[in-house]
């Protein structure tokens, strides 16, 4: 009976750990807006013009907002191909240089893939800044796309060890542009399950512990 109980416990642990692996945490914010938005795939995007929310928010200083008047047909096709609703690119949060945009997302510890999305509303190919994640410049001297165009960039395996993911967008004069006002349309953070511990390895360790306890 004791062995049966142990095997049942191991089965339950394996199910829980497998579910843990499959239910990766995801965090999404939509620039230029206060209201939340649910996209065509049912994903929730929090309005980025908020601070001190359960999911996080802006810190230091509230970003400014602007609308993207239109998107080119190519930009709309690019958004669709990448799996995003074009509506996400029609507004931005931005900061007037030398002010920077700062956000903190309450992700908890782990390894994440961070995607930056932007639609250009004013300064075509002339807006230059650094993209900083967890105090590391992951994209130095970034320049935004042409007017009414979009850009999507993903930075993989970002490690968070203090419970919150920090993002900053800071104008940089070395970008060779005259507009240094940082901006974004949306931010997506998804747990990188590929770097998680193999649940089979966890299960082996658990079995070893139970076996030792039994002896």
C-alpha positions in Angstrom: 0.0 0.0 0.0 2.9 2.3 0.9 4.4 1.8 -2.5 1.1 2.4 -4.2 0.8 5.7 -2.3 4.2 6.7 -3.4 3.5 5.9 -7.0 0.2 7.9 -6.9 2.1 10.9 -5.4 4.7 10.7 -8.1 2.0 10.6 -10.8 0.3 13.7 -9.3 3.6 15.5 -9.1 4.4 14.8 -12.7 1.0 16.1 -13.8 1.4 19.3 -11.8 4.9 19.9 -13.1 3.9 19.2 -16.7 1.0 21.7 -16.3 3.5 24.1 -14.8 5.6 23.9 -18.0 2.6 24.4 -20.3 1.0 27.3 -18.5 3.7 29.9 -19.1 3.0 33.4 -17.8 2.4 36.1 -20.4 2.3 39.9 -20.0 1.1 42.4 -22.6 0.7 46.1 -22.6 -0.7 48.5 -25.3 1.0 51.9 -25.7 -0.9 55.2 -25.8 -4.0 53.8 -24.1 -5.5 53.5 -20.6 -8.1 50.9 -21.4 -7.4 47.2 -21.8 -7.8 45.6 -25.2 -8.6 42.0 -26.1 -7.2 41.1 -29.5 -8.7 38.8 -32.2 -6.9 35.8 -30.6 -8.4 36.5 -27.2 -5.1 37.8 -25.7 -5.5 40.6 -23.1 -3.3 43.8 -23.6 -3.3 46.1 -20.6 -3.5 49.8 -21.2 0.1 51.1 -20.8 -0.9 54.5 -19.5 -1.2 53.2 -16.0 1.1 52.8 -13.0 1.1 50.6 -9.9 -1.2 48.0 -11.3 -1.3 44.3 -10.4 0.6 43.6 -13.6 3.0 46.6 -13.2 3.0 49.9 -15.1 5.1 52.9 -15.9 7.5 54.2 -13.3 9.3 57.5 -12.7 7.2 59.6 -15.1 4.1 59.1 -17.1 4.8 58.7 -20.8 3.0 61.0 -23.3 0.7 59.6 -25.9 0.1 60.0 -29.7 -2.0 58.4 -32.4 -0.7 56.8 -35.6 -3.0 58.3 -38.2 -2.8 55.3 -40.6 -0.8 52.2 -41.5 0.4 51.3 -45.0 -1.0 48.2 -46.5 2.5 46.6 -46.1 2.5 47.5 -42.4 -0.9 45.9 -41.9 0.2 42.8 -43.7 3.4 42.6 -41.7 1.4 42.8 -38.4 -1.0 40.0 -39.5 1.9 37.8 -40.7 3.6 38.2 -37.3 0.4 37.3 -35.5 -0.7 40.7 -34.2 -3.8 42.8 -34.7 -2.9 46.0 -36.7 -5.0 47.9 -34.2 -2.1 47.5 -31.7 0.1 49.8 -33.8 -2.3 52.8 -34.1 -1.2 54.5 -30.9 2.1 55.0 -29.0 3.5 55.9 -25.6 6.5 58.2 -25.9 8.9 60.5 -23.9 10.4 63.8 -24.8 14.2 63.6 -24.7 16.0 63.6 -22.3 13.1 62.0 -20.4 13.0 58.2 -20.9 10.2 55.7 -20.9 10.4 53.3 -17.9 8.2 50.3 -17.2 8.2 47.5 -14.7 6.2 44.3 -15.2 5.5 42.1 -12.2 6.5 38.9 -13.9 8.1 37.1 -11.0 11.5 35.3 -11.5 12.2 33.4 -14.6 13.5 33.6 -18.2 11.4 35.5 -20.7 11.2 36.5 -24.4 10.4 40.2 -24.8 8.8 41.6 -28.0 8.9 45.3 -28.8 6.3 46.6 -31.2 6.1 50.1 -32.7 4.2 52.1 -35.3 5.8 55.4 -36.5 3.5 58.3 -36.1 5.7 61.4 -36.8 9.4 61.0 -37.5 10.2 58.5 -40.3 13.5 56.7 -40.0 14.7 59.6 -37.8 13.9 58.6 -34.2 16.9 57.1 -32.4 17.1 55.5 -28.9 18.4 52.6 -26.9 16.2 49.7 -25.9 17.1 48.6 -22.4 15.9 45.5 -20.6 16.9 44.5 -17.1 19.5 47.3 -17.2 21.2 45.9 -20.3 21.1 47.7 -23.7 19.7 45.0 -25.9 19.3 47.3 -28.9 21.7 50.2 -29.0 21.0 53.1 -31.4 17.7 51.7 -32.5 16.0 53.8 -35.3 12.2 53.5 -35.8 10.7 52.7 -39.2 9.2 55.0 -41.9 6.0 57.0 -41.4 3.0 54.8 -40.9 5.3 51.7 -41.0 5.8 49.3 -38.2 8.6 47.3 -36.6 8.6 44.2 -34.4 11.7 43.1 -32.5 12.1 40.1 -30.1 14.8 39.7 -27.4 15.1 36.2 -26.1 16.1 34.6 -22.8 15.9 37.7 -20.6 16.6 36.6 -17.0 14.6 38.1 -14.2 15.9 37.4 -10.7 14.3 40.2 -8.6 10.6 39.4 -9.3 10.0 42.3 -11.8 11.0 42.9 -15.4 12.4 46.4 -16.0 12.2 48.1 -19.4 13.6 51.5 -20.5 13.7 53.4 -23.8 16.2 56.2 -23.8 17.0 58.7 -26.6 20.6 58.4 -27.8 22.3 61.2 -29.8 24.8 58.7 -31.1 22.0 57.1 -33.2 22.7 59.8 -35.9 19.1 61.0 -35.8 17.7 64.4 -34.9 14.6 63.0 -33.1 15.5 61.3 -29.8 12.0 60.8 -28.4 11.7 57.1 -27.5 8.4 55.4 -28.3 6.5 52.1 -28.4 3.1 50.8 -29.4 3.0 47.5 -27.5 5.2 45.2 -25.4 4.8 41.5 -25.1 6.6 39.3 -22.5 6.3 35.5 -22.6 8.0 33.0 -20.3 10.7 31.1 -22.2 9.7 27.5 -21.4 12.6 26.2 -23.5 15.0 27.2 -20.6 12.9 25.7 -17.9 14.1 22.5 -16.0 13.0 19.3 -17.6 10.0 17.9 -15.5 11.4 14.4 -16.0 14.6 15.5 -14.2 12.5 17.0 -11.4 10.5 13.7 -11.2 13.7 11.6 -11.0 14.9 13.8 -8.1 11.5 13.5 -6.4 11.6 9.7 -6.7 15.1 9.6 -5.3 14.0 11.6 -2.3 10.9 9.5 -1.7 13.0 6.3 -2.0 15.5 7.5 0.5 12.8 8.6 2.9 11.2 5.1 2.6 14.5 3.5 3.5 
